[in-house]
Amino acid sequence: MNPRPSEINPTTAEIQMKKSSDSLNTQKNNAQTVTEFLKKQKILHLATLDKMNNPHIVPVWYMFNSKLYIGTNSKTEKAKNIKNNSKVSFCVDVGINSPDIFGVMGRGDAKLVMEKNEVVRIEKIILLRYFNTLYNKSAKELLDETDCIIEITPKEYSVWEY
């Protein structure tokens, strides 16, 4: 049984930083920075590949808790692509002027969570990051339309800061 998103506690060992030349302390600081950043931000750009290996990139709402969780409908292009190819890339970034530019790019393996109760439970957590209440008309519509959760297990990260 998979742990619930609210029960997952990311550790620095789970985050493999791309720069292998970094010291252990730097890697731990980077892992903590990545975790805090991904938990705080609101928009993630998700890249999937279609059957012809053409990229499909889409901005999505998400939740991060050592894994990334994205609510969607199984009829969307991203969900269809993940059914055929579990490899994904993602990017979250902020800032347009130095020194306030920071971003995290990563790669991972995705799967679709289809079990209805689990989908509803996770989607409610995601939506509450963006809405004050689930009784909002838009929140209700999104909850009704969501029939699967994309669960991404990150395999590597790259971080940039300018």
C-alpha positions in Angstrom: 0.0 0.0 0.0 1.4 3.4 -0.9 1.7 6.0 1.8 -0.8 8.9 1.7 0.7 12.2 0.5 0.2 13.7 3.9 2.1 10.9 5.5 5.2 11.1 3.3 8.3 12.7 4.9 10.9 13.5 2.3 14.5 13.0 3.3 17.6 14.3 1.7 18.5 10.8 0.7 15.5 10.6 -1.6 16.6 13.7 -3.5 19.4 12.9 -5.9 21.0 16.2 -6.9 22.4 16.2 -10.4 25.7 17.9 -9.4 27.7 15.0 -8.0 30.7 17.3 -7.3 28.7 19.1 -4.5 29.8 18.4 -1.0 27.4 16.4 1.3 26.4 19.6 3.2 25.6 21.4 -0.1 23.6 18.4 -1.3 21.6 18.4 2.0 21.0 22.1 1.8 20.0 21.8 -1.9 17.6 18.9 -1.0 16.0 21.0 1.7 15.8 24.0 -0.6 14.2 21.9 -3.4 11.7 20.4 -1.0 10.7 23.8 0.5 10.5 25.4 -3.0 8.4 22.7 -4.5 6.0 22.7 -1.5 5.6 26.5 -1.8 5.2 27.1 -5.5 1.8 26.7 -7.3 2.5 26.0 -11.0 4.5 23.1 -12.4 5.2 22.6 -16.1 4.8 18.9 -17.0 6.4 17.4 -20.1 5.2 14.0 -21.4 5.8 12.2 -24.7 3.1 11.1 -27.1 3.2 7.8 -29.1 5.3 9.5 -31.8 7.8 10.8 -29.1 6.5 14.4 -29.6 6.7 16.4 -26.4 3.6 17.8 -24.7 4.2 20.5 -22.1 1.4 21.8 -19.9 1.2 24.0 -16.8 -0.6 22.2 -13.9 -1.6 22.7 -10.3 0.2 20.2 -8.1 1.2 19.1 -4.6 4.7 18.0 -3.6 5.4 15.7 -0.7 8.5 13.7 -1.8 6.4 12.8 -4.8 4.5 15.1 -7.2 0.7 14.7 -7.4 -1.4 16.2 -10.2 -5.1 15.8 -10.5 -6.5 15.4 -14.1 -8.9 13.5 -16.2 -7.9 10.3 -17.9 -9.0 11.7 -21.3 -6.4 14.5 -21.2 -3.3 14.3 -23.4 -1.0 14.2 -20.5 -2.8 11.2 -18.9 -2.9 9.3 -22.3 0.8 10.0 -22.8 1.7 8.6 -19.3 -0.3 5.5 -20.0 2.1 4.8 -22.9 5.3 6.2 -21.5 5.9 6.7 -17.8 9.0 9.0 -18.3 8.2 12.6 -17.6 10.1 15.9 -17.0 9.0 18.9 -15.0 10.0 22.4 -14.2 9.0 24.9 -11.6 10.6 28.4 -11.6 10.2 31.9 -10.4 11.6 35.4 -11.1 12.4 37.3 -14.2 15.2 39.6 -12.9 18.4 38.6 -11.1 19.0 38.0 -8.2 15.4 36.6 -7.8 15.6 33.9 -10.5 15.3 30.3 -9.1 14.1 27.1 -10.6 14.0 23.3 -10.3 13.9 21.0 -13.2 13.6 17.3 -12.9 12.9 13.9 -14.4 10.9 11.0 -13.0 8.6 8.1 -13.5 4.8 8.7 -13.5 1.9 6.5 -12.9 -1.9 7.1 -12.9 -3.7 6.5 -9.7 -7.3 5.5 -10.6 -8.9 4.3 -7.4 -11.8 6.7 -6.9 -11.5 7.2 -3.1 -7.8 7.9 -3.3 -8.3 10.2 -6.3 -10.9 12.2 -4.5 -8.8 12.4 -1.3 -5.7 13.6 -3.1 -7.5 16.0 -5.4 -9.1 17.7 -2.4 -5.7 18.3 -0.8 -4.4 19.7 -4.1 -7.5 22.0 -4.6 -7.2 23.4 -1.1 -3.8 24.8 -2.1 -5.6 27.0 -4.6 -9.1 27.6 -3.2 -10.1 28.6 0.4 -12.9 26.1 0.2 -14.0 23.1 -1.8 -17.5 24.6 -2.0 -16.3 27.1 -4.6 -18.0 26.5 -8.0 -14.7 26.1 -9.8 -13.4 23.7 -7.1 -16.5 21.6 -7.3 -16.3 21.4 -11.1 -12.6 20.4 -11.0 -13.3 17.8 -8.3 -16.1 16.3 -10.5 -13.9 16.2 -13.6 -10.9 14.7 -12.0 -10.9 10.9 -12.4 -7.2 10.2 -11.9 -4.1 11.5 -10.2 -0.7 11.6 -11.8 1.9 10.5 -9.3 5.5 11.3 -10.2 8.4 9.8 -8.4 11.3 12.2 -9.1 14.6 10.6 -10.1 16.8 13.6 -10.4 16.7 17.4 -10.0 18.7 20.3 -11.4 18.6 23.6 -9.6 19.5 27.1 -11.0 19.7 30.4 -9.3 20.7 33.8 -10.8 
